[in-house]
Amino acid sequence: MAQEAPAQEAAQPETLEFQSEARQLLQLMIHSIYSNKDIFLRELISNASDALDKLRLETYRDKDLEADTADLHVELTLDKDARTLTVRDNGIGMSRDDVVNLIGTIAKSGTAEFLRKLKESQDAAGSQDLIGQFGVGFYSSFMVADKVTLTTRKAGTTDGVRWESEGEGTYTIEPVADAPQGTAVTLHLKPADDEDHLFDYTSEWKVREIVKRYSDFITWPVRMAKQASPLDAAEEGTEGSEERNEPEFETVNSRKALWARPSSEVSDEEYQEFYKHISHDWNNALETVRMQAEGTFEYQALLFIPSQAPMDLFMRDAKRGVQLYVKRVFIMDDCEALMPNYLRFVKGVVDAQDLSLNVSREILQQDRQIRAIRRRLEKKILSTIKTMMTEDAEKYATFWREFGRAVKEGLLDDPENRSAILDISSFASTHHAEKPTSLRDYVSRMKEGQEHIYYLTGESRTVIENSPHLEAFRAKGYEVLILTDPVDEMWVDGVGGFEEKSFQSVAKGEVDLGGDETSDEQKAEYEDLLKWMSATLTDSVKEVRLSSRLTTSPSCIVGDSGDMTPTLEKMYRAMGQEMPQIKRVLELNPEHALVTGLRKAFAENPADGSLAETAELLHGMALLAEGGELADPGRFLKLVADRAAKAL
């Protein structure tokens, strides 16, 4: 007995605490942030389906894996007396470390931000939108159960694990010697409560209804144990217990892959539930896209454009890509080779006919067929967005608001489709206060003789609209695009133009709007002052010249055509890249009282030391007006204070 004590001690359940963020999420789940509690079963069946997919794939990769794949399925068992519902699969299973890492911890970037936004949400609808953006399906079990027991064994191993929790901040975990391959999740159900939208989930009709609604398309059979009728139970009671049969199971899902069915036979509701299954999003998709190619290489695709951007859309480690199948056999999630990064929000399935089943991610990058499929998928998605733009303005507005910033990355990454991307893009402009404009509409409104599409980049619309660079354009009625996304700083210099019209920044180069050229007389009057200011400010500017773009401001800063914008320079510095100082041009408004006064004072007394300070003030004001940063804010404020004191 003394020798057996250590084994008994080792078999005792170990109590661990949930990670703090997981604990917060559990409490939010338990306290009914989502009214449709039927969702829990869809999530558990989806997890089971994923486990079966992974086992099938692993057996292709590892021919020596000792795993039973003879009858892969999902099994549902109801127990009215014990008030339990068990979802069981014989898939890949989990090790002890898997259980702790995947269930005891939410190891996803952005979870803290998700919780913050969730708490800030003031209404149930907002909570639903947020919860759908994270893979928290298992946690939904606690909406309907006051205790959850999970038993699992990883395929190819002999050691099982039992996990159990009441959702109160801790869980127990212990080894199990006789666990079958796969995972079984047993929910100890809360009492039915109509007010809290809790149904009797031990009811066969209710469970059948949920499976039919949410999981009818699952590739694997979902089987439910038939519940014996009272007559069957009475007859069974007359027989010896040793002769009782195992419960009978029936398959309750059709198992029809939606992408393989004719579109006329698939309802919009079925498409939406399939989207939710593969994306783990609880919102409906914005658009459904079907493709079928025959000939040299065959494939089918069922793709979806979401209605809301995920919170990790711009996170570096976010997953992207669509699911890849080969002849209905799951190959991989998040197949990046099939979808470009700027369309990373697209979800769906591609089922190819001629690829190798053991294809790896590395081989995919080089596969000719995959590259061809990718090109066709890109063009199909872009054409779908174009149709949305021309036929459903409201839906397109939602799409562009959620994903436009990502799509514009394609102007840098995808030269082949650059024209198509420009054609589906929208931009804020000085023409509309609220509604963005397409480039095609902008070009249709251009003034006669206008050769450029004018734009100005900046950190916000407010900063841009208050910029002195816009004064002459506004005065003469020229429309200017207002570009505030970080990616806008980069693509405008790399894109040649649109409809034979080139892009021109109103803050670069010299502007010729017609009729505003500086007269020879003005040039002569200001020649000495400009030379002196150029020398005085030589450490800060490359040149001082008269401006034709100013109407009310005394000065502005402009760059040469090839210069990097201050915002882009700031972005590179923020990424740790050292950038050489870029000197720009200071332009003066020859009609402004401050500038004419400076010219007069300089002509009367060029040696006046205060004139250099006035030159500094003109330069500093120009920087601030465009939202820039002063090299020495303290000195600038002192100059302003001194001048104000003298004026008083």
Sequence and secondary structure as in RCSB ss.txt:
>XXXX:A:sequence
MAQEAPAQEAAQPETLEFQSEARQLLQLMIHSIYSNKDIFLRELISNASDALDKLRLETYRDKDLEADTADLHVE
LTLDKDARTLTVRDNGIGMSRDDVVNLIGTIAKSGTAEFLRKLKESQDAAGSQDLIGQFGVGFYSSFMVADKVTL
TTRKAGTTDGVRWESEGEGTYTIEPVADAPQGTAVTLHLKPADDEDHLFDYTSEWKVREIVKRYSDFITWPVRMA
KQASPLDAAEEGTEGSEERNEPEFETVNSRKALWARPSSEVSDEEYQEFYKHISHDWNNALETVRMQAEGTFEYQ
ALLFIPSQAPMDLFMRDAKRGVQLYVKRVFIMDDCEALMPNYLRFVKGVVDAQDLSLNVSREILQQDRQIRAIRR
RLEKKILSTIKTMMTEDAEKYATFWREFGRAVKEGLLDDPENRSAILDISSFASTHHAEKPTSLRDYVSRMKEGQ
EHIYYLTGESRTVIENSPHLEAFRAKGYEVLILTDPVDEMWVDGVGGFEEKSFQSVAKGEVDLGGDETSDEQKAE
YEDLLKWMSATLTDSVKEVRLSSRLTTSPSCIVGDSGDMTPTLEKMYRAMGQEMPQIKRVLELNPEHALVTGLRK
AFAENPADGSLAETAELLHGMALLAEGGELADPGRFLKLVADRAAKAL
>XXXX:A:secstr
 TTTHHHHHHTS EEEE  HHHHHHHHHHHTTS S TTHHHHHHHHHHHHHHHHHHHHHHH TT     TT  EE
EEEETTTTEEEEEE SS   HHHHHHHHS    TTHHHHHHHHHH  SHHHHHHHHTTS  GGGGGGGTEEEEEE
EEE TT S EEEEEE SSSEEEEEEESS  SEEEEEEEE   BTTTTB  TT HHHHHHHHHHHSTT SS EEEE
    HHHHHHHHTS GGG     EEE S    GGGS GGG  HHHHHHHHHHHH  SS EEEEEEEEE SSS EE
EEEEEESS  TTTT TT    EEEEETTEEEEEEEGGGS GGGTT EEEEEESSS TT  HHHHHH HHHHHHHH
HHHHHHHHHHHHHHHH HHHHHHHHHHHHHHHTTHHHH GGGHHHHHHH EEEETTEEEEEEEHHHHHHT  TT 
 EEEEEE S HHHHHT GGGHHHHHTT   EEE STTHHHHHHH  EETTEEEEETTBS    SS    HHHHHH
HHHHHHHHHHHTTTTEEEEEE SS SS SEEEEB TT   HHHHHHHHHTT       EEEEE TTSHHHHHHHH
HHHH TT THHHHHHHHHHHHHHHHTT   S HHHHHHHHHHHHHHH 
